[in-house]
Structures are given as structure tokens and as C-alpha cells.
Amino acid sequence: MCALIFAVSRTLCRVSKPLFPRMTIQSVCVVHARSCSQRKPLKWDLTPDEIRTMTDSLISRVKKVYDDIGSLNTDEVSVENTLKALADAKLDYASSRHVLDFPQYVCPSKEVRTASTEADKTLSEFDVEISMREDVFERITALQGKLQDDLSPEEKRFLDRLVTLGRRRGLHLSKDIQEEVKRISKLISELSIEFNSNLNEDNTFLVFHHHELGGLADTYLNGLERTDNGQYVVTLEYPHYFPLMKRCHNPETRRKMETAFHSRCKEVNTAILEQLIQLRAKVADVLGYSSHANYVLEMNMAKNASNVSNFLDTFYETLKPIGIKERKYILALKKRECLMKGYEFDGQINAWDLPYYMNQVEQCKFAVNKDKLIEYFPLDVVTEGLFGIYQELLGLTYTEVEHAHAWHENVKLYSAHDTETGEEVGQFYMDLHPREGKYGHAACFGLQPGCRGPDGKRRVPVAAMVANFTKPRKGWPSLLQHHEVETYFHEFGHVMHEICSKTVFSEFSGTQVETDFVEVPSQMLENWVWEKEPLRRMSRHYKDGSPIPDNLLDKLIASRVANTGLMNLRQVVLSKVDQLLHNSSHADTAEVFAKHCEDILGVPATPGTNMTASFSHLAGGYDGQYYSYLWSEVYSMDIFFSRFKKEGIMNPKVGKEYRRVILEPGGRVDGMDMLETYLGRPPCQDAFFQCKGLMKSRETSNL
């Protein structure tokens, strides 16, 4: 589950979030690209020179709009020449920008990736420039004073947001403060891009002899490259790293892998992150905030760091006794194995032990045979089932776009239409396998907003799902672990959030909601991979097409509560680390992480490593906001158990209402208002704790 991100058992998930607000199978038909949409297709074969030229052109176009607005007399401002002009410029910017900055994550060409990264830096610097236009801010403020009663609700929300964002950038303060905010903000953007670029380009690998990889299945070993002398090459990409950490009997091999994994870009990114912490604190201070965390949280559902702290402390106290029991059981498993295999027992759980013995807990307590289970989840079958479930629930029909232009030959493009009206709702790319230089996690990237264009018609939104599932090879299809199936459902939930969006302004399109609400729609849809009927629809044995045996399916579903204490405690660790770092003016990031691991999780960080140097969320828009995964999961569980579980998990009426109330509004409605409308009451946390097996009965507790 995305909310349970860590190297033990989950694939990291991320919705692509800008640093500044820039700016499925019943059956999948195949259609020709030109019949899907009347708009010009996105161009993915840009050369480095074209990227640079288009970047300069985009900046010139948008700057001219801002210059025109800034030159207006304040008594001349109107909806047409100010609000609509800004909206059109923001739409142009959002629509054009992602063609330029997205290739850095996916393009096979290093030269193009480099040019895209440089374009991102240039555009991020421009983001700061236009966000600090005091002259435009004065015109927006003047318009706000004139038109309080003459705007639609979304227009008023857009205008009020522009004013709020201007004040949060200090445009009502002195010139000296504005210049300082601008200077530091540009540096923050540049460093954040560099942090993630370093991770994307990391190609670390380790080499092992066959005897060092005991416990790993032949299907895994056969997929590894070999050196000239027959050793196995193991990269730190997810399809290599996670299975090894869970299955390899050799503790020394696991130690080497875990150390390497949490040392990626350690020196350079530790320095960058610690500089980012100082710079963010400085901006917050000059703007009058007590901390960067309080600055970013002001725009979220949580509102301030104190509320987040109370939320996390409550979780910790609930999880603490469960974690103690789980650690005791794992330590007993380790002691027994050490005695049986002749290893020295050191009396503690190490970071490289945790994923291995947590996997054993699933096998011992729930008898889940992972080797057998994976054979029932070939990627094509999972995709067929996932598409069918989403289509049926949301009232959509997906068609593959034939001969679609994309950035790699293995990428597919689909068009989604409303089943009843035939209207094209959106398009989405699927880029599912790892390759050198590609973004190493799982993420949804919004590429085109789903909002009203200058002609008054809805623009068809476009999104991309990027993942790193095992590649198919000769004689073997791509087979998914169940947690990868869960990741797949989660990320595709983000894709649907992006393409179902129906807003007037690009500022509110898709996942542009409060950060601590953005995971709710995708987390809610993870629940289908723990229900028998949907699981049958997304699984078949890769050899003979036979269904998963009932006993294996029942054991899988029962295992949902396995390791729930430790997995959620890890989330508390990451959330608290993030909060501490961003409630401070400076920090030793490795020390902070190590202390929280020891104090909360009861498992020491490996000496010499620094997990935060590869914690991409901290440089990718989740700074001070990582708690959002736990926060959102509470709401997502409430939605699932209160509506779908009660009224039917494949009930199209409930699903279409979900699309209309939760997905379509984007950010034009507050998250809490969407929740209360859909639930018919304020949300509560009971469903979350019950699902995790952490309570049997409890009085409803409103958040």
C-alpha cells in the first residue's frame, strides 16, 4: 500500500508534484490515434535543441501575459483582462511544460534527459519569477476588491487562491524581503531537481556468487545478467532489490544490499537535503512563520504542525504494543534460523533482517506461498482485471490507441470514454518496466490538465503511469508480487483522478488538491486487491490459465494484517523524521533518521547509511507533508468500508458517485467537503484501525 512505503515490502509511490504550482478489461479495443481526439498529439521525440528552444518560447509567451496584466491601471482590471488572461496563461504553461520536463524521468536518451532536467531548472526559476510579480499581485488584489459578488464559486476560489499565494510569497511585504524570498526559492528549486536527478541517474549494482543468493527462486536468478566469470549482477532497481531482501537466506548478502540501497547518492544528496532544510526554514522565517512545516501545512487539511504531531502520536501509542509483539516474534524466528543454519545470533533485528523475517511471518503465520502466488499474477492478466474493474466501477471504456507516439517502444497509450455518453474523458500512457536512467519508483505524472480551454471547451486531460515491474523475457512473462499488484491499483487510481477531472481552471485540475487529501482516491482503490471477487478477475496461472486455489486465496486475504504494527510504525518514523527536519532550522539527517528508527521502530539504521539521501519525497513536493500517507489512508478506509463494502464493492452506482463527487472536482472543492458529501457525515478513523486488526470495537471517533 502506498501509505506503507519502505524498503521492507512496498513500492514507493509518488504523485508528481511541482515545487511551485506550475503555472482498463471488459475488453480493450484498438483504435487509430487520430480518432481519439481532435487535439494535436503530444510530441515525445524532441531533441535537446528543440527542448531548449521551446523552453525559451514558453517563458516568453507567459511573461508577455504577466507583463500585459502588470501594465494595467488598477481601475481597469476585469475578469477578462486579468483573471481569464491568467487562467489561459497558466493552462498554456501547464500544457506545454510537461512535454519539456517529463522526459528527464523516462527518456532512453541521456542527452535528452539532461536537456529536460536543465529545462526543468530554467522553468522552475521562471516559476519563482512569475510567482513574485508584485505588479500582477496588486492587480489581482484590486480585482478581488471589485468583484466579490460577481464571480462563480470556482472563479472566486481561483481569485482568492491567487491572492493567498501572493501573500504567502511575501508580495505584501518589503522589497528586501521579496528579493530574499525570490533568491532562496530559486535555489530551493534548483537543489530539489538536482537531488532527484542524482537518484534517477544512479546505476549502482553488486555482484554475487550463486552460493550467496540462496533462497532465491530460479525465475529470479534467470532474470539476472551474468559477468564473464558467471557471477550474478544485482542492481538496486525494485524488481531486483525487494525480492532479494525478502527471500535471500544469506544475511551478509542482505546486509550488503541494504547498505548499498540506503547509501545511494549519500554524500551529494545528504549535503543537498541539509541545505534545503536550512533554506526552507529561512524562507519561512522571513515570511513570519515559526517553521517550514507550519508554512506548508497552512494550506492542508491538517493546518499546522501541532495537529500533525498529535495525529502521529495517537497512531504511535496505538501501534506501539503491536510493534513490541511483532518484534519479539521476529527475533524468535531469527534465533531459530541462526541455530538451524549455524549463523551467529546477535540478539537484535537489523535493518537487513526486517524484510526477510517479515516475509517469514507471512509464511509461518498465514502460510502464504509467495513462490506459488506470483505465478497467478502475470502482468497482462493483472492489467486486464484492473482495467475491467475500474471501467465497471467508474462507468468508463478504455481503448488502446494504435500506433501511438510515445517516448519508448514499450509504452502504450489508452483513451478513456464515458460508457453512457461516449465522451472522451481522458488519455493515459502506461510505462511499466525498468530501464537505465528511468525514474526508479512508481508514480503518476499529470501531463495535460482536464479543464476548460480558452474556447470554452473542456481540454482532454492526459496522464502517465510510470512503474518498474519485472520485464518479460524469453519463456517467462512479467510476473507480479501481490504487493506490486497493490501498487498497480494505487497508481492507476491517481491516473483516474487526473483524467476524470472536470474543472474550469488548470489550477484545480486532477490531483491539485490538498497534499494530505491527494492520496485518498488512490489508497481507497487498493482495497480491491484484498477482496476475493476482484482478485479472481485479476489473476490466472501464467501457464494454464487456472484460477488461484481457494485455500491460497484465503490465506492471502487473511495476511493483510501481517506485520501491521511494524509497517505502520515505519510510516510513523518517516512522518516524524520529515516533521522534525522541517520544524528545524538545520539538522543532521542521518542522525535524526537513525534516532527515530531506534526509538519508534526498535530497529537500528545500518551504520554509515542515510536513508533520507534517497527519500525523494523530501525534494519532490512532500516536504513537511509525508504524514499525508497515513492521514489520507484513514479517510480512504472510511470511504471503502462505509460505502463500497456496505453497498457492494462492484456497485456501479456507488462507483459513479465516487467519480462524480471525489474525482471530478479536483481542487475546486475542499477535501473535507468532498468527504462529507460522499459519506453523508464527517469522516472517522474506526475503519482504518479495524482493517489493520488494531481494534475490535471502538466508539466512533471523528477526526
Solvent accessible surface area in square Angstrom, and as a share of the most:
residue,aa,sasa,rsa
1,M,6,0.03
2,C,3,0.02
3,A,0,0.00
4,L,8,0.04
5,I,5,0.03
6,F,8,0.04
7,A,14,0.11
8,V,8,0.04
9,S,11,0.07
10,R,29,0.11
11,T,12,0.07
12,L,11,0.06
13,C,2,0.01
14,R,8,0.03
15,V,1,0.00
16,S,33,0.22
17,K,38,0.16
18,P,37,0.23
19,L,46,0.23
20,F,34,0.14
21,P,32,0.20
22,R,23,0.08
23,M,19,0.08
24,T,0,0.00
25,I,46,0.23
26,Q,105,0.47
27,S,66,0.42
28,V,34,0.20
29,C,65,0.39
30,V,82,0.47
31,V,42,0.24
32,H,91,0.41
33,A,45,0.35
34,R,192,0.70
35,S,76,0.49
36,C,8,0.05
37,S,22,0.14
38,Q,173,0.77
39,R,65,0.24
40,K,170,0.72
41,P,105,0.66
42,L,22,0.11
43,K,87,0.37
44,W,18,0.06
45,D,84,0.43
46,L,10,0.05
47,T,65,0.38
48,P,35,0.22
49,D,93,0.48
50,E,67,0.30
51,I,0,0.00
52,R,125,0.46
53,T,90,0.53
54,M,72,0.32
55,T,4,0.02
56,D,88,0.45
57,S,49,0.32
58,L,2,0.01
59,I,31,0.16
60,S,70,0.45
61,R,104,0.38
62,V,3,0.01
63,K,96,0.41
64,K,128,0.54
65,V,43,0.25
66,Y,11,0.04
67,D,53,0.27
68,D,70,0.37
69,I,2,0.01
70,G,9,0.09
71,S,87,0.56
72,L,35,0.17
73,N,88,0.45
74,T,65,0.38
75,D,113,0.59
76,E,89,0.40
77,V,2,0.01
78,S,42,0.27
79,V,45,0.26
80,E,118,0.53
81,N,51,0.26
82,T,0,0.00
83,L,1,0.01
84,K,72,0.30
85,A,27,0.21
86,L,2,0.01
87,A,15,0.11
88,D,43,0.22
89,A,6,0.04
90,K,15,0.06
91,L,5,0.03
92,D,48,0.25
93,Y,1,0.00
94,A,3,0.02
95,S,16,0.11
96,S,26,0.17
97,R,0,0.00
98,H,33,0.15
99,V,12,0.07
100,L,1,0.00
101,D,8,0.04
102,F,3,0.01
103,P,11,0.07
104,Q,9,0.04
105,Y,26,0.10
106,V,0,0.00
107,C,15,0.09
108,P,66,0.42
109,S,39,0.25
110,K,113,0.48
111,E,117,0.52
112,V,19,0.11
113,R,11,0.04
114,T,70,0.41
115,A,4,0.03
116,S,0,0.00
117,T,15,0.09
118,E,84,0.38
119,A,5,0.04
120,D,4,0.02
121,K,51,0.21
122,T,61,0.35
123,L,0,0.00
124,S,1,0.01
125,E,85,0.38
126,F,15,0.06
127,D,4,0.02
128,V,0,0.00
129,E,61,0.27
130,I,12,0.06
131,S,13,0.09
132,M,12,0.05
133,R,48,0.18
134,E,39,0.18
135,D,45,0.23
136,V,4,0.02
137,F,17,0.07
138,E,78,0.35
139,R,35,0.13
140,I,11,0.05
141,T,59,0.34
142,A,28,0.21
143,L,0,0.00
144,Q,38,0.17
145,G,65,0.62
146,K,102,0.43
147,L,27,0.14
148,Q,82,0.37
149,D,138,0.71
150,D,105,0.55
151,L,27,0.13
152,S,51,0.33
153,P,121,0.76
154,E,20,0.09
155,E,45,0.20
156,K,76,0.32
157,R,75,0.27
158,F,1,0.00
159,L,2,0.01
160,D,40,0.21
161,R,63,0.23
162,L,15,0.08
163,V,13,0.07
164,T,54,0.31
165,L,16,0.08
166,G,3,0.03
167,R,124,0.45
168,R,23,0.08
169,R,34,0.13
170,G,0,0.00
171,L,9,0.04
172,H,81,0.36
173,L,55,0.27
174,S,63,0.40
175,K,134,0.57
176,D,116,0.60
177,I,49,0.25
178,Q,10,0.05
179,E,100,0.45
180,E,48,0.22
181,V,4,0.02
182,K,40,0.17
183,R,144,0.52
184,I,2,0.01
185,S,9,0.06
186,K,46,0.19
187,L,56,0.28
188,I,24,0.12
189,S,2,0.01
190,E,81,0.36
191,L,16,0.08
192,S,1,0.01
193,I,12,0.06
194,E,57,0.26
195,F,0,0.00
196,N,15,0.08
197,S,26,0.17
198,N,38,0.19
199,L,21,0.10
200,N,13,0.07
201,E,59,0.27
202,D,47,0.25
203,N,106,0.54
204,T,53,0.31
205,F,117,0.49
206,L,31,0.15
207,V,55,0.31
208,F,2,0.01
209,H,85,0.38
210,H,117,0.52
211,H,137,0.61
212,E,30,0.14
213,L,2,0.01
214,G,31,0.30
215,G,32,0.31
216,L,16,0.08
217,A,38,0.29
218,D,100,0.52
219,T,47,0.27
220,Y,29,0.11
221,L,14,0.07
222,N,94,0.48
223,G,36,0.34
224,L,12,0.06
225,E,129,0.58
226,R,135,0.49
227,T,43,0.25
228,D,162,0.84
229,N,113,0.58
230,G,29,0.28
231,Q,31,0.14
232,Y,13,0.05
233,V,22,0.13
234,V,0,0.00
235,T,34,0.20
236,L,12,0.06
237,E,63,0.28
238,Y,16,0.06
239,P,14,0.09
240,H,35,0.16
241,Y,1,0.00
242,F,8,0.03
243,P,24,0.15
244,L,0,0.00
245,M,1,0.00
246,K,16,0.07
247,R,42,0.15
248,C,0,0.00
249,H,72,0.32
250,N,34,0.18
251,P,39,0.24
252,E,78,0.35
253,T,2,0.01
254,R,2,0.01
255,R,81,0.29
256,K,73,0.31
257,M,0,0.00
258,E,7,0.03
259,T,37,0.21
260,A,20,0.16
261,F,8,0.03
262,H,17,0.08
263,S,34,0.22
264,R,31,0.11
265,C,24,0.15
266,K,56,0.24
267,E,134,0.60
268,V,67,0.39
269,N,0,0.00
270,T,27,0.16
271,A,63,0.49
272,I,9,0.05
273,L,0,0.00
274,E,41,0.18
275,Q,73,0.32
276,L,0,0.00
277,I,2,0.01
278,Q,92,0.41
279,L,24,0.12
280,R,6,0.02
281,A,15,0.12
282,K,88,0.37
283,V,14,0.08
284,A,1,0.00
285,D,94,0.48
286,V,30,0.17
287,L,22,0.11
288,G,70,0.67
289,Y,50,0.19
290,S,103,0.67
291,S,12,0.08
292,H,15,0.07
293,A,0,0.00
294,N,37,0.19
295,Y,33,0.13
296,V,19,0.11
297,L,0,0.00
298,E,72,0.32
299,M,61,0.27
300,N,5,0.03
301,M,26,0.12
302,A,2,0.01
303,K,115,0.49
304,N,54,0.28
305,A,13,0.10
306,S,69,0.44
307,N,64,0.33
308,V,0,0.00
309,S,48,0.31
310,N,91,0.47
311,F,18,0.08
312,L,2,0.01
313,D,60,0.31
314,T,62,0.36
315,F,1,0.00
316,Y,36,0.14
317,E,113,0.51
318,T,32,0.19
319,L,0,0.00
320,K,86,0.37
321,P,65,0.41
322,I,47,0.24
323,G,0,0.00
324,I,87,0.44
325,K,140,0.59
326,E,27,0.12
327,R,53,0.20
328,K,157,0.66
329,Y,74,0.28
330,I,0,0.00
331,L,55,0.28
332,A,60,0.46
333,L,11,0.06
334,K,11,0.05
335,K,104,0.44
336,R,129,0.47
337,E,16,0.07
338,C,6,0.04
339,L,138,0.68
340,M,146,0.65
341,K,85,0.36
342,G,68,0.65
343,Y,78,0.30
344,E,161,0.72
345,F,67,0.28
346,D,78,0.40
347,G,41,0.39
348,Q,80,0.36
349,I,10,0.05
350,N,9,0.05
351,A,22,0.17
352,W,41,0.15
353,D,1,0.01
354,L,6,0.03
355,P,4,0.03
356,Y,4,0.01
357,Y,7,0.03
358,M,4,0.02
359,N,6,0.03
360,Q,30,0.13
361,V,8,0.05
362,E,33,0.15
363,Q,64,0.29
364,C,65,0.39
365,K,112,0.48
366,F,42,0.18
367,A,52,0.40
368,V,1,0.01
369,N,78,0.40
370,K,22,0.09
371,D,59,0.31
372,K,85,0.36
373,L,2,0.01
374,I,35,0.18
375,E,45,0.20
376,Y,10,0.04
377,F,0,0.00
378,P,8,0.05
379,L,12,0.06
380,D,115,0.59
381,V,16,0.09
382,V,0,0.00
383,T,19,0.11
384,E,60,0.27
385,G,4,0.04
386,L,0,0.00
387,F,0,0.00
388,G,1,0.01
389,I,1,0.00
390,Y,1,0.00
391,Q,1,0.01
392,E,57,0.26
393,L,1,0.01
394,L,1,0.01
395,G,7,0.07
396,L,0,0.00
397,T,40,0.23
398,Y,0,0.00
399,T,16,0.09
400,E,41,0.18
401,V,6,0.03
402,E,55,0.25
403,H,157,0.70
404,A,30,0.23
405,H,82,0.37
406,A,20,0.16
407,W,19,0.07
408,H,44,0.20
409,E,160,0.72
410,N,91,0.47
411,V,14,0.08
412,K,101,0.43
413,L,15,0.08
414,Y,14,0.05
415,S,0,0.00
416,A,0,0.00
417,H,43,0.19
418,D,21,0.11
419,T,83,0.48
420,E,136,0.61
421,T,103,0.60
422,G,46,0.45
423,E,70,0.31
424,E,24,0.11
425,V,0,0.00
426,G,0,0.00
427,Q,13,0.06
428,F,0,0.00
429,Y,7,0.03
430,M,9,0.04
431,D,2,0.01
432,L,22,0.11
433,H,30,0.14
434,P,10,0.06
435,R,33,0.12
436,E,131,0.59
437,G,9,0.09
438,K,10,0.04
439,Y,4,0.02
440,G,30,0.29
441,H,11,0.05
442,A,1,0.00
443,A,0,0.00
444,C,0,0.00
445,F,6,0.03
446,G,18,0.17
447,L,1,0.01
448,Q,20,0.09
449,P,15,0.09
450,G,0,0.00
451,C,1,0.00
452,R,123,0.45
453,G,6,0.05
454,P,70,0.44
455,D,102,0.53
456,G,46,0.44
457,K,146,0.62
458,R,61,0.22
459,R,89,0.32
460,V,25,0.14
461,P,1,0.00
462,V,2,0.01
463,A,0,0.00
464,A,0,0.00
465,M,0,0.00
466,V,0,0.00
467,A,0,0.00
468,N,11,0.06
469,F,5,0.02
470,T,44,0.25
471,K,101,0.43
472,P,75,0.47
473,R,68,0.25
474,K,202,0.86
475,G,71,0.69
476,W,71,0.25
477,P,47,0.29
478,S,5,0.03
479,L,16,0.08
480,L,0,0.00
481,Q,29,0.13
482,H,11,0.05
483,H,20,0.09
484,E,16,0.07
485,V,0,0.00
486,E,1,0.00
487,T,6,0.03
488,Y,0,0.00
489,F,1,0.00
490,H,0,0.00
491,E,0,0.00
492,F,0,0.00
493,G,0,0.00
494,H,1,0.00
495,V,0,0.00
496,M,0,0.00
497,H,0,0.00
498,E,17,0.08
499,I,0,0.00
500,C,0,0.00
501,S,0,0.00
502,K,64,0.27
503,T,10,0.06
504,V,39,0.22
505,F,14,0.06
506,S,4,0.02
507,E,6,0.03
508,F,6,0.03
509,S,5,0.03
510,G,0,0.00
511,T,15,0.09
512,Q,57,0.25
513,V,19,0.11
514,E,30,0.13
515,T,11,0.07
516,D,0,0.00
517,F,0,0.00
518,V,1,0.01
519,E,0,0.00
520,V,0,0.00
521,P,0,0.00
522,S,0,0.00
523,Q,1,0.00
524,M,0,0.00
525,L,2,0.01
526,E,0,0.00
527,N,0,0.00
528,W,1,0.00
529,V,0,0.00
530,W,19,0.07
531,E,26,0.12
532,K,81,0.34
533,E,93,0.42
534,P,0,0.00
535,L,0,0.00
536,R,87,0.32
537,R,79,0.29
538,M,0,0.00
539,S,3,0.02
540,R,91,0.33
541,H,20,0.09
542,Y,47,0.18
543,K,150,0.63
544,D,109,0.56
545,G,33,0.32
546,S,39,0.25
547,P,87,0.55
548,I,3,0.01
549,P,55,0.34
550,D,81,0.42
551,N,90,0.46
552,L,12,0.06
553,L,0,0.00
554,D,67,0.35
555,K,71,0.30
556,L,4,0.02
557,I,49,0.25
558,A,55,0.42
559,S,7,0.04
560,R,45,0.17
561,V,59,0.34
562,A,8,0.06
563,N,6,0.03
564,T,10,0.06
565,G,0,0.00
566,L,0,0.00
567,M,12,0.05
568,N,0,0.00
569,L,1,0.00
570,R,20,0.07
571,Q,0,0.00
572,V,0,0.00
573,V,0,0.00
574,L,0,0.00
575,S,1,0.00
576,K,38,0.16
577,V,0,0.00
578,D,0,0.00
579,Q,14,0.06
580,L,74,0.37
581,L,0,0.00
582,H,2,0.01
583,N,66,0.34
584,S,33,0.21
585,S,69,0.44
586,H,128,0.57
587,A,20,0.15
588,D,76,0.39
589,T,0,0.00
590,A,35,0.27
591,E,115,0.52
592,V,20,0.11
593,F,11,0.04
594,A,38,0.30
595,K,125,0.53
596,H,24,0.11
597,C,3,0.02
598,E,89,0.40
599,D,80,0.41
600,I,19,0.10
601,L,2,0.01
602,G,28,0.27
603,V,4,0.02
604,P,36,0.23
605,A,21,0.16
606,T,12,0.07
607,P,118,0.74
608,G,55,0.53
609,T,17,0.10
610,N,4,0.02
611,M,16,0.07
612,T,0,0.00
613,A,0,0.00
614,S,6,0.04
615,F,0,0.00
616,S,2,0.01
617,H,0,0.00
618,L,0,0.00
619,A,2,0.02
620,G,2,0.02
621,G,9,0.09
622,Y,0,0.00
623,D,14,0.07
624,G,0,0.00
625,Q,14,0.06
626,Y,0,0.00
627,Y,0,0.00
628,S,0,0.00
629,Y,0,0.00
630,L,1,0.00
631,W,27,0.09
632,S,0,0.00
633,E,0,0.00
634,V,0,0.00
635,Y,1,0.00
636,S,0,0.00
637,M,1,0.00
638,D,1,0.01
639,I,0,0.00
640,F,0,0.00
641,F,64,0.27
642,S,23,0.15
643,R,28,0.10
644,F,2,0.01
645,K,94,0.40
646,K,154,0.65
647,E,71,0.32
648,G,29,0.28
649,I,26,0.13
650,M,24,0.11
651,N,40,0.21
652,P,65,0.41
653,K,142,0.60
654,V,0,0.00
655,G,0,0.00
656,K,77,0.32
657,E,37,0.17
658,Y,1,0.00
659,R,16,0.06
660,R,143,0.52
661,V,11,0.06
662,I,0,0.00
663,L,0,0.00
664,E,26,0.12
665,P,9,0.06
666,G,0,0.00
667,G,5,0.05
668,R,79,0.29
669,V,45,0.26
670,D,58,0.30
671,G,0,0.00
672,M,59,0.26
673,D,74,0.38
674,M,3,0.01
675,L,0,0.00
676,E,67,0.30
677,T,90,0.52
678,Y,3,0.01
679,L,21,0.10
680,G,68,0.65
681,R,83,0.30
682,P,65,0.41
683,P,2,0.02
684,C,11,0.06
685,Q,16,0.07
686,D,16,0.08
687,A,11,0.09
688,F,0,0.00
689,F,0,0.00
690,Q,84,0.37
691,C,17,0.10
692,K,12,0.05
693,G,51,0.49
694,L,23,0.12
695,M,25,0.11
696,K,197,0.84
697,S,97,0.63
698,R,98,0.36
699,E,154,0.69
700,T,92,0.54
701,S,38,0.24
702,N,94,0.48
703,L,81,0.41
